[in-house]
């Protein structure tokens, strides 16, 4: 419900130190939020697989924690939503006159080339209906910024195609199962016309809108962000990488290289795992890496390139 704030509005932000690296064009970063707590409360300062994400609360009831919930609470707060005790989580909030929540992440363009568009997708989930048969959608909005230094600074651009409206607005007030198809909405949109140079950072954020009356408990899950560039560059880089960069894309303990290069290895969350210098026709031991998909980046013939590998 809407109220006027005093001039001394409390603002508390949990900073997730560092940025999420985007190591390669057309390589998706994904986040399922399953590292959020599933009982009790967690710190707004996120870590682990959520490093790079931040949560900001403003209002008289702003604090330093978020709360695990199944949709039973109607209090204004930031929530880790999910079934009781389940590790399948979604990040969301209930807005009120005393608390507004926003959350998002900072990314760095480590692709070695300009990012000209971003493919964004996520699933909106409804975990609580705030009022019976309200007839009006509650919302989570999406914005991005190329000059922000936090969730609350810079100039932001809204993307209406990525606004999540309550999936179902009929029935009695109370908890809903956000994992049920009747209370989930998949959203996807490409943000084009961008000019994000190599090495530059940018932010994305979600804002839980405060509507009139008791708000719904809404959340996001299965977030994906894919940086895109010019198709001509992607073709050139692809040719270089297959002929001269990584020789074996399915890896046991050694990655074999066709060219001398300073290489970096990132996991699918964009986190730097290992860096090294390799020689022409040399190899790099990666026995310590866990099984999974990784992105290897480097420079060959003056071109920044990347290759996806699978560690067995």
C-alpha positions as CSV (number, residue, x, y, z in Angstrom):
1,X,0.0,0.0,0.0
2,X,1.3,3.4,-0.9
3,X,2.4,6.0,1.7
4,X,4.5,9.1,1.7
5,X,8.1,8.6,2.9
6,X,9.9,11.0,5.3
7,X,13.0,12.7,4.1
8,X,15.1,10.4,6.3
9,X,14.2,7.2,4.4
10,X,16.4,4.3,5.4
11,X,18.3,2.7,2.6
12,X,20.2,-0.6,3.2
13,X,22.1,-2.4,0.4
14,X,23.9,-5.6,0.4
15,X,26.9,-5.4,-1.8
16,X,28.1,-8.5,-3.6
17,X,31.7,-7.6,-4.2
18,X,33.1,-8.0,-7.7
19,X,31.5,-8.3,-11.1
20,X,30.2,-11.1,-13.1
21,X,32.5,-11.7,-16.1
22,X,31.0,-12.3,-19.5
23,X,33.9,-14.1,-21.2
24,X,32.4,-14.8,-24.6
25,X,29.9,-13.5,-27.1
26,X,26.8,-15.7,-27.4
27,X,27.7,-17.5,-24.2
28,X,24.9,-17.3,-21.7
29,X,25.3,-16.5,-18.0
30,X,22.6,-18.3,-16.0
31,X,21.4,-18.0,-12.4
32,X,18.8,-20.1,-10.6
33,X,19.1,-18.5,-7.1
34,X,19.3,-21.9,-5.5
35,X,22.1,-20.7,-3.2
36,X,19.6,-18.5,-1.3
37,X,18.7,-19.7,2.2
38,X,15.7,-22.0,2.4
39,X,15.0,-21.4,6.1
40,X,15.3,-18.4,8.4
41,X,17.1,-15.3,7.1
42,X,20.1,-14.6,4.9
43,X,22.3,-11.6,4.5
44,X,21.6,-9.0,1.8
45,X,25.4,-9.3,1.1
46,X,25.3,-12.3,-1.4
47,X,28.1,-14.7,-2.0
48,X,29.0,-18.0,-3.6
49,X,27.3,-18.5,-7.0
50,X,25.3,-15.3,-6.2
51,X,28.5,-13.1,-6.1
52,X,28.0,-10.1,-8.3
53,X,24.3,-9.8,-7.3
54,X,23.1,-7.1,-4.9
55,X,19.9,-6.4,-3.0
56,X,18.8,-2.9,-1.9
57,X,16.0,-2.2,0.5
58,X,14.6,1.3,1.2
59,X,12.0,2.5,3.7
60,X,11.4,2.6,7.4
61,X,11.5,-1.2,7.6
62,X,14.6,-1.7,5.6
63,X,17.1,-4.1,7.2
64,X,20.2,-6.2,6.3
65,X,18.5,-9.5,5.7
66,X,16.1,-11.3,3.4
67,X,13.7,-14.1,4.6
68,X,12.9,-17.6,3.4
69,X,9.2,-18.0,2.8
70,X,6.6,-20.3,1.1
71,X,4.2,-17.4,0.5
72,X,2.6,-17.4,3.9
73,X,3.9,-13.9,5.0
74,X,2.2,-10.7,3.8
75,X,4.9,-8.4,5.3
76,X,6.9,-6.0,3.2
77,X,10.3,-7.7,2.8
78,X,12.8,-9.3,0.4
79,X,12.2,-13.0,0.1
80,X,13.8,-16.3,-0.9
81,X,10.7,-18.1,-2.2
82,X,10.2,-21.8,-2.5
83,X,8.5,-24.8,-1.1
84,X,9.1,-25.6,2.6
85,X,12.7,-26.8,3.0
86,X,13.3,-27.0,-0.8
87,X,16.6,-25.9,-2.3
88,X,14.8,-24.7,-5.4
89,X,14.6,-21.0,-4.7
90,X,13.4,-17.8,-6.4
91,X,14.4,-14.2,-5.4
92,X,11.5,-11.8,-4.9
93,X,9.7,-9.4,-2.6
94,X,6.5,-7.9,-1.2
95,X,6.5,-4.1,-1.5
96,X,4.8,-1.9,1.2
97,X,4.6,1.7,2.3
98,X,7.5,1.0,4.6
99,X,9.7,-1.1,2.4
100,X,10.7,-1.3,-1.3
101,X,13.1,-3.8,-2.7
102,X,15.3,-3.9,-5.8
103,X,17.9,-6.4,-6.8
104,X,20.2,-6.9,-9.7
105,X,23.8,-7.6,-10.8
106,X,26.9,-6.0,-12.3
107,X,28.4,-7.5,-15.4
108,X,31.8,-6.9,-17.1
109,X,32.4,-7.3,-20.8
110,X,35.3,-9.6,-21.0
111,X,34.5,-10.9,-24.5
112,X,37.2,-8.8,-26.1
113,X,34.7,-7.2,-28.4
114,X,31.8,-4.8,-28.3
115,X,28.5,-6.0,-27.0
116,X,25.7,-4.7,-29.2
117,X,22.7,-6.5,-27.7
118,X,21.7,-8.5,-24.7
119,X,19.3,-11.5,-24.8
120,X,17.5,-11.5,-21.4
121,X,15.2,-14.2,-20.2
122,X,13.7,-15.3,-16.8
123,X,10.7,-16.8,-15.2
124,X,8.4,-14.7,-13.1
125,X,6.8,-16.6,-10.2
126,X,3.8,-15.7,-8.0
127,X,4.1,-17.0,-4.5
128,X,1.4,-15.0,-2.8
129,X,-1.8,-13.1,-3.7
130,X,-2.0,-10.1,-1.6
131,X,-5.7,-9.3,-2.0
132,X,-8.7,-11.4,-3.2
133,X,-9.8,-11.0,-6.8
134,X,-7.9,-7.7,-7.0
135,X,-8.4,-7.3,-10.8
136,X,-5.1,-5.4,-11.0
137,X,-1.7,-6.8,-11.7
138,X,1.2,-6.4,-9.3
139,X,4.5,-6.0,-11.1
140,X,8.3,-6.6,-11.1
141,X,10.0,-4.2,-13.6
142,X,13.3,-4.7,-15.3
143,X,15.9,-2.0,-16.1
144,X,19.5,-1.7,-17.2
145,X,22.2,0.9,-16.9
146,X,25.6,1.4,-18.6
147,X,26.8,4.1,-16.2
148,X,25.6,2.9,-12.8
149,X,28.0,2.0,-10.0
150,X,25.3,0.4,-7.8
151,X,21.6,-0.4,-7.8
152,X,20.7,3.1,-6.8
153,X,23.1,5.2,-9.0
154,X,23.3,6.1,-12.6
155,X,20.7,6.4,-15.5
156,X,18.4,3.5,-16.0
157,X,16.4,2.3,-19.0
158,X,13.2,0.3,-18.4
159,X,12.4,-2.7,-20.7
160,X,8.6,-3.1,-20.7
161,X,8.8,-6.5,-22.5
162,X,10.6,-7.8,-19.4
163,X,8.0,-6.6,-16.9
164,X,6.5,-9.4,-14.9
165,X,2.8,-9.0,-14.1
166,X,1.1,-11.3,-11.6
167,X,0.3,-14.5,-13.4
168,X,-3.1,-15.0,-11.7
169,X,-5.2,-12.3,-10.1
170,X,-8.3,-14.2,-9.1
171,X,-9.2,-16.2,-6.0
172,X,-8.6,-15.7,-2.3
173,X,-5.7,-13.9,-0.8
174,X,-2.9,-16.2,0.4
175,X,0.0,-18.4,-0.5
176,X,0.5,-19.7,-4.1
177,X,2.8,-22.3,-5.5
178,X,5.2,-20.3,-7.7
179,X,6.5,-23.6,-9.2
180,X,3.0,-24.4,-10.5
181,X,2.5,-23.6,-14.2
182,X,-0.6,-21.6,-13.2
183,X,1.5,-19.1,-11.3
184,X,4.6,-18.8,-13.6
185,X,5.3,-16.7,-16.6
186,X,8.3,-17.0,-18.9
187,X,9.7,-13.7,-20.3
188,X,12.3,-13.1,-22.9
189,X,13.5,-10.0,-24.9
190,X,16.5,-8.8,-26.8
191,X,17.9,-5.4,-25.8
192,X,19.4,-4.0,-29.0
193,X,21.2,-0.8,-30.0
194,X,23.8,-1.1,-27.3
195,X,27.5,-0.1,-27.4
196,X,29.3,-1.7,-24.5
197,X,33.0,-1.7,-25.2
198,X,35.3,-4.5,-24.1
199,X,36.3,-4.0,-20.5
200,X,33.2,-1.9,-19.6
201,X,30.7,-2.8,-16.9
202,X,26.9,-2.5,-16.9
203,X,24.1,-3.2,-14.4
204,X,20.7,-4.9,-14.6
205,X,18.1,-4.6,-11.9
206,X,14.6,-5.7,-10.9
207,X,12.2,-3.5,-8.9
208,X,9.2,-4.7,-7.0
209,X,6.5,-2.2,-7.7
210,X,4.4,-0.9,-4.7
211,X,0.8,-0.9,-5.9
212,X,-2.4,0.2,-4.1
213,X,-3.6,-2.2,-1.4
214,X,-1.8,-5.3,-0.2
215,X,0.9,-6.4,-2.7
216,X,1.5,-9.8,-4.2
217,X,4.6,-11.9,-3.4
218,X,6.4,-12.0,-6.7
219,X,9.8,-13.4,-7.6
220,X,12.2,-14.2,-10.5
221,X,13.9,-17.5,-11.3
222,X,15.9,-19.1,-14.0
223,X,17.6,-15.9,-15.1
224,X,19.7,-15.9,-18.3
225,X,21.8,-13.1,-19.9
226,X,23.5,-13.7,-23.3
227,X,25.8,-11.0,-24.7
228,X,25.6,-10.6,-28.4
229,X,27.8,-8.8,-31.0
230,X,28.2,-8.4,-34.7
231,X,27.7,-11.6,-36.7
232,X,30.8,-11.0,-38.8
233,X,33.0,-10.9,-35.8
234,X,31.5,-14.0,-34.4
235,X,32.2,-15.9,-37.7
236,X,35.8,-14.7,-37.9
237,X,36.5,-15.6,-34.2
238,X,34.9,-19.0,-34.7
239,X,37.2,-19.8,-37.6
240,X,40.3,-18.7,-35.7
241,X,39.4,-20.6,-32.6
242,X,38.8,-23.9,-34.4
243,X,42.0,-23.8,-36.5
244,X,44.5,-22.2,-34.1
245,X,43.3,-22.0,-30.6
246,X,41.9,-24.9,-28.6
247,X,42.5,-28.3,-30.3
248,X,40.4,-30.5,-28.0
249,X,37.0,-29.2,-26.8
250,X,36.3,-32.4,-24.9
251,X,38.9,-32.5,-22.1
252,X,40.2,-35.1,-19.8
253,X,43.1,-33.5,-17.9
254,X,44.9,-31.4,-20.6
255,X,43.8,-28.7,-22.9
256,X,45.9,-28.6,-26.1
257,X,46.5,-25.3,-27.9
258,X,47.6,-24.6,-31.4
259,X,48.8,-21.1,-30.7
260,X,50.8,-19.2,-28.1
261,X,48.4,-17.1,-26.0
262,X,47.6,-15.8,-22.5
263,X,44.4,-17.7,-21.7
264,X,41.7,-17.5,-19.1
265,X,39.2,-20.2,-18.1
266,X,35.7,-19.2,-16.9
267,X,32.9,-21.3,-15.6
268,X,29.4,-20.9,-17.0
269,X,28.6,-18.3,-14.3
270,X,31.3,-16.1,-15.7
271,X,33.7,-16.6,-12.7
272,X,37.4,-16.7,-13.5
273,X,38.7,-20.2,-12.6
274,X,42.2,-20.3,-14.0
275,X,44.7,-18.2,-16.1
276,X,48.0,-19.2,-17.7
277,X,50.3,-18.6,-20.6
278,X,50.5,-21.4,-23.1
279,X,53.0,-22.0,-26.0
280,X,52.2,-23.0,-29.6
281,X,51.2,-26.6,-29.7
282,X,51.5,-26.7,-25.9
283,X,49.1,-27.9,-23.2
284,X,47.6,-26.8,-20.0
285,X,46.8,-29.2,-17.1
286,X,43.2,-28.7,-15.8
287,X,42.9,-31.9,-13.8
288,X,41.7,-29.9,-10.8
289,X,38.6,-28.6,-12.6
290,X,35.3,-30.3,-11.9
291,X,33.2,-31.9,-14.6
292,X,31.2,-29.4,-16.6
293,X,31.2,-26.7,-19.3
294,X,33.9,-23.9,-19.3
295,X,34.8,-21.0,-21.6
296,X,38.5,-20.6,-22.6
297,X,39.5,-17.1,-23.9
298,X,42.7,-15.8,-25.4
299,X,44.1,-13.8,-28.3
300,X,45.3,-15.3,-31.6
301,X,46.6,-13.1,-34.5
302,X,45.5,-10.0,-32.7
303,X,42.0,-11.2,-32.3
304,X,40.2,-11.9,-29.0
305,X,38.6,-15.3,-29.3
306,X,36.8,-17.9,-27.1
307,X,36.1,-21.6,-27.1
308,X,33.6,-23.6,-25.1
309,X,35.1,-26.9,-23.7
310,X,33.6,-29.8,-21.8
311,X,35.6,-31.2,-18.9
312,X,34.9,-35.0,-18.5
